[in-house]
Amino acid sequence: MANPLKSEVVRLYKTLLFLGREYPKGTDYFRDRLRAAFTKNRDVKDPEEIRQLLSRGEYVVKELEALYYLRKYRAMKKRYYDAE
């Protein structure tokens, strides 16, 4: 793996690991799935394929952030507005 791509992969892994702390099914479940996904693709050497995998990982980061924001919004709405 090329050096600049390796740093991107490590950054993505750390970001996902940080976001996994609030995952609904638990941190251990998320960490195991994350480790399995990165281990499955550890032998990929083609830079273009690595970039595609990185873009898929960034998409997952955005989806997780949206999930957390929506959960926080629903909790705030539930606290301050009457159920109709």
Secondary structure, DSSP 8 states (H G I E B T S, - for coil): --HHHHHHHHHHHHHHHHHGGG-TT-HHHHHHHHHHHHHHTTT---HHHHHHHHHHHHHHHHHHHHHHHHHHHHHHHHHHS---
